[in-house]
Amino acid sequence: MSNTEQSVQFFDATLFLDTEEVLRLTGLSPRELAELVDLGLLQDLDQGRYAGHVVRVGRRAAQLREVFELDTSGLALAVSLLARIEDLEARVRDLSLRLPR
């Protein structure tokens, strides 16, 4: 695992990045970043300032673009559906831990 990958694991809402940092860390193009912000997948806090957690979402979008050759709308849909699946899986795990054994 590279240093960049290790540092990304610790990005959260308390860390703020500028546009250039987000582009460098995610592999998205400036056009893709702007479109994903317009589609509501990524949130631009104020004129080119982003919360650190957008790196994880942006990287996932970039990976999906590479693997499936999706356009930006497809990326937004795929990433949001994957996030929903992860949320549902976490809920199932939580509920299964509450079941009597």
Secondary structure, 3 states (H helix, E strand, C coil): CCHHHHHHCCCCCCCEEEHHHHHHHHCCCHHHHHHHHHCCCCCECCCCEEECCHHHHHHHHHHHHHHHCCCHHHHHHHHHHHHHHHHHHHHHHHHHHHCCC
